[in-house]
């Protein structure tokens, strides 16, 4: 694991990213109706995500655990409903994961698996929420309950980190949604607001079709965007 948040921040934000991606896929399908089965994606398929591993502090590294009550993963997509443009937004605070931050030796920092519980995804419409859970994401199946992000690389990190300093970087990793895994890159920022708190956010854009999500034709709905913005805002405490 290289770079200060190379694996750490990277993963934590990616986790957020992943959660958002998953939410996004679900929302898109939900808004346009159940999936009609669509062209197959070439991404790898995975089984039920294992529980996020617990990181252990080191002599100079401190572990920060994501506070779900102060964190949120979201997805935003666009469509034209009844002739009017509409932004569809889905959110959830079911985010979990840990980050090991080593201020004296940033390269020793690391991030545990970031997971988002999709059963908590909600939008501004109860019917859409039910469609997402039952017909799009099929979260009743344990294999589809979580969106998982695993960081592979990160770039742009500084050689040293100080409390109060905002760090900007990009991270690339594997995002798994509904058993389809794709490589994605997030633009992120993170700040050690104190010796015991880490905050940050990350954002990326993905295509719903890349996650085997087909958008059927639905009356009164048109110009449904295939692109979705995934975002994560998090707070982690030591």
DONU-953973 format. One line per field, with one value per residue (C-alpha): residue number from 1; chain; x, y negated, z. Coordinates in steps of 0.02 Angstrom, whole numbers, padded with zeros to 5 digits. Last residue first. Example, Ala and Ser with C-alpha at 12.3 -4.5 7.8 and 13.67 -1.06 7.14 Angstrom:
<nodes>
pos: [2 | 1]
unit: [A | A]
c1: [00684 | 00615]
c2: [00053 | 00225]
c3: [00357 | 00390]
</nodes>
This chain:
<nodes>
pos: [238 | 237 | 236 | 235 | 234 | 233 | 232 | 231 | 230 | 229 | 228 | 227 | 226 | 225 | 224 | 223 | 222 | 221 | 220 | 219 | 218 | 217 | 216 | 215 | 214 | 213 | 212 | 211 | 210 | 209 | 208 | 207 | 206 | 205 | 204 | 203 | 202 | 201 | 200 | 199 | 198 | 197 | 196 | 195 | 194 | 193 | 192 | 191 | 190 | 189 | 188 | 187 | 186 | 185 | 184 | 183 | 182 | 181 | 180 | 179 | 178 | 177 | 176 | 175 | 174 | 173 | 172 | 171 | 170 | 169 | 168 | 167 | 166 | 165 | 164 | 163 | 162 | 161 | 160 | 159 | 158 | 157 | 156 | 155 | 154 | 153 | 152 | 151 | 150 | 149 | 148 | 147 | 146 | 145 | 144 | 143 | 142 | 141 | 140 | 139 | 138 | 137 | 136 | 135 | 134 | 133 | 132 | 131 | 130 | 129 | 128 | 127 | 126 | 125 | 124 | 123 | 122 | 121 | 120 | 119 | 118 | 117 | 116 | 115 | 114 | 113 | 112 | 111 | 110 | 109 | 108 | 107 | 106 | 105 | 104 | 103 | 102 | 101 | 100 | 99 | 98 | 97 | 96 | 95 | 94 | 93 | 92 | 91 | 90 | 89 | 88 | 87 | 86 | 85 | 84 | 83 | 82 | 81 | 80 | 79 | 78 | 77 | 76 | 75 | 74 | 73 | 72 | 71 | 70 | 69 | 68 | 67 | 66 | 65 | 64 | 63 | 62 | 61 | 60 | 59 | 58 | 57 | 56 | 55 | 54 | 53 | 52 | 51 | 50 | 49 | 48 | 47 | 46 | 45 | 44 | 43 | 42 | 41 | 40 | 39 | 38 | 37 | 36 | 35 | 34 | 33 | 32 | 31 | 30 | 29 | 28 | 27 | 26 | 25 | 24 | 23 | 22 | 21 | 20 | 19 | 18 | 17 | 16 | 15 | 14 | 13 | 12 | 11 | 10 | 9 | 8 | 7 | 6 | 5 | 4 | 3 | 2 | 1]
unit: [A | A | A | A | A | A | A | A | A | A | A | A | A | A | A | A | A | A | A | A | A | A | A | A | A | A | A | A | A | A | A | A | A | A | A | A | A | A | A | A | A | A | A | A | A | A | A | A | A | A | A | A | A | A | A | A | A | A | A | A | A | A | A | A | A | A | A | A | A | A | A | A | A | A | A | A | A | A | A | A | A | A | A | A | A | A | A | A | A | A | A | A | A | A | A | A | A | A | A | A | A | A | A | A | A | A | A | A | A | A | A | A | A | A | A | A | A | A | A | A | A | A | A | A | A | A | A | A | A | A | A | A | A | A | A | A | A | A | A | A | A | A | A | A | A | A | A | A | A | A | A | A | A | A | A | A | A | A | A | A | A | A | A | A | A | A | A | A | A | A | A | A | A | A | A | A | A | A | A | A | A | A | A | A | A | A | A | A | A | A | A | A | A | A | A | A | A | A | A | A | A | A | A | A | A | A | A | A | A | A | A | A | A | A | A | A | A | A | A | A | A | A | A | A | A | A | A | A | A | A | A | A | A | A | A | A | A | A]
c1: [-00511 | -00662 | -00712 | -00823 | -00880 | -00953 | -00970 | -01024 | -01078 | -01131 | -01229 | -01214 | -01339 | -01452 | -01637 | -01695 | -01876 | -02006 | -02192 | -02223 | -02073 | -01944 | -01828 | -01662 | -01540 | -01421 | -01283 | -01160 | -01079 | -01253 | -01270 | -01122 | -01005 | -00957 | -00844 | -00845 | -00754 | -00772 | -00674 | -00665 | -00541 | -00559 | -00453 | -00294 | -00400 | -00478 | -00371 | -00433 | -00479 | -00510 | -00560 | -00573 | -00627 | -00571 | -00670 | -00629 | -00784 | -00856 | -01030 | -01114 | -01255 | -01123 | -00936 | -00815 | -00633 | -00503 | -00428 | -00393 | -00366 | -00294 | -00326 | -00267 | -00343 | -00224 | -00302 | -00185 | -00029 | 00012 | 00180 | 00243 | 00086 | -00040 | -00072 | -00100 | -00194 | -00195 | -00295 | -00435 | -00570 | -00751 | -00902 | -01088 | -01185 | -01349 | -01331 | -01254 | -01365 | -01519 | -01654 | -01558 | -01634 | -01544 | -01675 | -01835 | -01855 | -01742 | -01750 | -01934 | -01972 | -01876 | -01963 | -02132 | -02077 | -02026 | -01900 | -01754 | -01693 | -01549 | -01545 | -01548 | -01393 | -01275 | -01115 | -00946 | -00768 | -00632 | -00493 | -00382 | -00195 | -00062 | 00119 | 00165 | 00112 | 00257 | 00245 | 00060 | 00013 | -00174 | -00261 | -00435 | -00588 | -00750 | -00939 | -01070 | -01257 | -01285 | -01393 | -01442 | -01532 | -01552 | -01651 | -01629 | -01779 | -01801 | -01985 | -02081 | -02181 | -02018 | -01855 | -01708 | -01552 | -01440 | -01373 | -01300 | -01266 | -01160 | -01177 | -01075 | -01110 | -01222 | -01114 | -00959 | -00814 | -00680 | -00509 | -00358 | -00198 | -00022 | 00143 | 00169 | 00031 | -00158 | -00252 | -00374 | -00535 | -00579 | -00742 | -00861 | -00853 | -00942 | -01065 | -00997 | -00911 | -00938 | -00805 | -00855 | -00900 | -01075 | -01219 | -01343 | -01502 | -01626 | -01785 | -01743 | -01890 | -01953 | -01880 | -01860 | -01816 | -01688 | -01601 | -01616 | -01535 | -01389 | -01364 | -01370 | -01237 | -01130 | -01153 | -01102 | -00950 | -00901 | -00917 | -00809 | -00697 | -00687 | -00635 | -00528 | -00429 | -00419 | -00333 | -00250 | -00157 | -00208 | -00029 | 00053 | 00085 | 00000]
c2: [-00357 | -00431 | -00429 | -00558 | -00530 | -00609 | -00492 | -00526 | -00430 | -00523 | -00419 | -00407 | -00311 | -00464 | -00436 | -00543 | -00492 | -00450 | -00478 | -00293 | -00181 | -00109 | 00008 | -00044 | 00101 | 00120 | 00244 | 00143 | 00061 | 00011 | -00103 | -00205 | -00279 | -00453 | -00483 | -00575 | -00574 | -00658 | -00678 | -00683 | -00612 | -00631 | -00587 | -00688 | -00829 | -00883 | -00757 | -00808 | -00712 | -00752 | -00637 | -00612 | -00432 | -00303 | -00147 | 00035 | 00142 | 00290 | 00362 | 00458 | 00332 | 00197 | 00222 | 00076 | 00119 | -00017 | -00181 | -00331 | -00514 | -00643 | -00803 | -00825 | -00958 | -01007 | -01032 | -00908 | -00889 | -00759 | -00728 | -00671 | -00733 | -00617 | -00637 | -00455 | -00305 | -00121 | 00039 | -00015 | 00114 | 00055 | 00159 | 00131 | 00239 | 00333 | 00419 | 00584 | 00590 | 00602 | 00492 | 00351 | 00385 | 00233 | 00199 | 00292 | 00296 | 00159 | 00038 | 00067 | 00038 | -00126 | -00184 | -00153 | -00250 | -00404 | -00538 | -00417 | -00286 | -00162 | -00070 | 00106 | 00058 | 00084 | 00000 | 00081 | 00017 | 00149 | 00089 | -00058 | -00076 | -00196 | -00139 | -00256 | -00403 | -00374 | -00502 | -00532 | -00347 | -00335 | -00166 | -00178 | -00075 | -00026 | -00041 | -00141 | -00123 | -00311 | -00299 | -00413 | -00412 | -00562 | -00576 | -00741 | -00786 | -00873 | -00906 | -00829 | -00712 | -00652 | -00689 | -00598 | -00629 | -00531 | -00561 | -00433 | -00448 | -00386 | -00471 | -00488 | -00561 | -00422 | -00293 | -00343 | -00268 | -00195 | -00279 | -00173 | -00259 | -00222 | -00253 | -00091 | -00007 | -00006 | 00151 | 00151 | 00252 | 00342 | 00296 | 00444 | 00553 | 00498 | 00630 | 00700 | 00609 | 00587 | 00514 | 00376 | 00415 | 00348 | 00441 | 00349 | 00320 | 00410 | 00312 | 00230 | 00170 | -00007 | -00168 | -00247 | -00084 | -00041 | -00207 | -00203 | -00033 | -00076 | -00236 | -00155 | -00035 | -00172 | -00271 | -00128 | -00102 | -00279 | -00280 | -00130 | -00218 | -00353 | -00233 | -00138 | -00281 | -00357 | -00206 | -00117 | -00264 | -00367 | -00408 | -00340 | -00160 | 00000]
c3: [00794 | 00704 | 00522 | 00437 | 00259 | 00103 | -00045 | -00223 | -00376 | -00532 | -00657 | -00844 | -00950 | -00951 | -00975 | -01121 | -01097 | -00964 | -00991 | -01028 | -00987 | -01107 | -01013 | -00934 | -00933 | -00787 | -00822 | -00719 | -00870 | -00929 | -00778 | -00839 | -00710 | -00650 | -00500 | -00335 | -00169 | 00000 | 00159 | 00348 | 00473 | 00661 | 00814 | 00793 | 00722 | 00558 | 00465 | 00293 | 00137 | -00046 | -00188 | -00376 | -00403 | -00531 | -00574 | -00618 | -00636 | -00539 | -00568 | -00426 | -00402 | -00380 | -00361 | -00375 | -00407 | -00381 | -00437 | -00328 | -00364 | -00245 | -00149 | 00030 | 00143 | 00283 | 00456 | 00540 | 00435 | 00303 | 00219 | 00049 | -00038 | -00122 | -00309 | -00352 | -00283 | -00328 | -00307 | -00190 | -00153 | -00159 | -00111 | -00137 | -00017 | -00012 | -00181 | -00130 | 00024 | -00092 | -00017 | -00101 | -00270 | -00340 | -00473 | -00432 | -00243 | -00176 | -00323 | -00352 | -00169 | -00168 | -00327 | -00245 | -00091 | -00193 | -00144 | -00149 | -00026 | -00012 | 00156 | 00085 | -00013 | 00133 | 00077 | 00104 | 00110 | 00129 | 00242 | 00201 | 00229 | 00290 | 00289 | 00145 | 00252 | 00373 | 00513 | 00489 | 00480 | 00445 | 00450 | 00376 | 00422 | 00338 | 00342 | 00247 | 00274 | 00265 | 00110 | -00033 | -00202 | -00316 | -00478 | -00569 | -00675 | -00842 | -00884 | -01028 | -00919 | -00843 | -00934 | -00856 | -00751 | -00632 | -00457 | -00337 | -00152 | -00007 | 00161 | 00321 | 00493 | 00561 | 00471 | 00570 | 00473 | 00586 | 00597 | 00644 | 00699 | 00634 | 00721 | 00818 | 00720 | 00742 | 00686 | 00540 | 00551 | 00391 | 00307 | 00309 | 00154 | -00003 | -00070 | -00233 | -00374 | -00560 | -00671 | -00790 | -00970 | -00956 | -01035 | -01141 | -01052 | -00944 | -00948 | -00785 | -00685 | -00709 | -00767 | -00599 | -00514 | -00641 | -00624 | -00437 | -00422 | -00531 | -00436 | -00270 | -00324 | -00390 | -00232 | -00124 | -00233 | -00219 | -00034 | -00030 | -00149 | -00023 | 00110 | -00008 | -00067 | 00099 | 00159 | 00015 | -00049 | 00097 | 00140 | -00017 | -00055 | 00000]
</nodes>
